[in-house]
Amino acid sequence: MSTGTAESPDSATRAVVDASVVVRALVNREPRAEEWLEGMVSWPTLVYVEVGHTVLRLHRAHLVSRDHANDVLTALHSKAADSHPVETLIRVAWETALTRSLSVYDACYVVLAEALGAPLVTADRRLAEATPNAVLLT
């Protein structure tokens, strides 16, 4: 396992970003996450549900206004990303989840990154440790 600490993506690098990176970029406006999200990104379609759920939790906890939540969801929807349907990932993701002690949700990101030969950018240390080409945002 190798978890990189790249300050920013190479402009020619396609990366798989997970929901934690999207939330850090669009909700928290963290510069490193924003840089990764501005690059060429791929993700499983699962990201839309995960980000939506996180924004809902933040709104219910009075940490994000309804307007800001709407802005985040609009920005997510308008992002030019290479989205991969979860139904094309599920079988391999299930096996990966089983063998690497991950959730099937997290395994979708791992499977996609490995299939594309792309780094997986995440703020989740456990997820970063599950694949050799990860970039951990701390």
Beta strands, then each sheet from edge to edge (+ up, - down):
strand 1: 3-4
strand 2: 14-17
strand 3: 40-44
strand 4: 82-84
strand 5: 120-122
strand 6: 134-136
sheet 1: 1+ 6+ 5+ 2+ 3+ 4+
end
